[in-house]
Amino acid sequence: MLLVWWSKLLKTSCRSTALAGAVVLLACTGCSTTGPRHSCNDRPFVFGEDTFAYANETAWEYGYDAEGKWRGKKKQPRPTYSLHCVPMSRSARQFFEYARFEPALPRQSEKEYKRAIRTVVGLRPGKERPDVVIAGYTNLNHFSRDHARLLQENCGGAWQSYFQRGNWRMTLPFSRKGQAKTAKRLKAEVRKNCPPILHVARFPQLSINHTVLVYECLEAQSGLILLAYDPNEPNTPIAIHYDQQLRWFIFPQTKYFAGGKVNAYPIYTGLFF
């Protein structure tokens, strides 16, 4: 049964969990999180500037069949860069928080850029505040158009999606009260210019298991609209709706998910997340 569960998990949008990681972390469960953080930047996150120009490709393609059922099949040929939603969401946040782009400065060698990339992604989101200069480029999107391969090779491997330390949380129940608190927390973080790295799932269903970066929160009559950078969709933001009456997050239909209710929680927020 474990092998069947694992094989099914590999069909989800980012495959961002691993049973091994869940077992290890369940042994030391807790809700240890950091307290409220100061602003991560003196400006808001800007989609199309603070996002990567390339996509985290899905290994499966999805759609409705003739019977109206949402189904998936493996892509052929297999994508060369997939399963990276966690490192891409986290790295976008780290570049927003720690990198300073200086287009007026002379461009550097690939070796120097590699060193800068590794410095940025080696810093824990929401903690340190060093100033890493990326010379010759206006922003991350500009930089990633010219150096996609270098970034893909140095921003973290697919294993970081499997073994992200917060994956254990999705295996436990989510209360509606808890999700209401999460919505409130996301709103507060966005207003501090600290875009939350958000894990969304429907465990034990395996229809979605994905990570995005929330950068804007809009008030709506029914609740909140969370605009997010989705590594699978580099050209347009996605809108996640939080319904305050149902106290559910509603994820939109995408090329990898039919759309509907999801549970959500921020990651990279503490010792166990």
Protein Blocks (a to p, Z undefined) as FASTA:
>chain_A
ZZmmmmmmmmmmnopacfklmmmmmmmgcjddcdddddfbfbdcdehklpcfbdcddfbd
cdddfkopacddddddddfbghilmmmmmmmmmmmmmpccdfkbccddfklmmmmmmmmm
mpcehiaccdcddehiablmlmmmmmmmmmmmmnopfklmmmocklmmmmpccdfklmmm
mmmmmmmmmmnopacdddddfbfbfkbccddddfbdcddfklpadddddfklmmbccddd
ddfklopacddddfkbgbiadddddehkbfkZZ
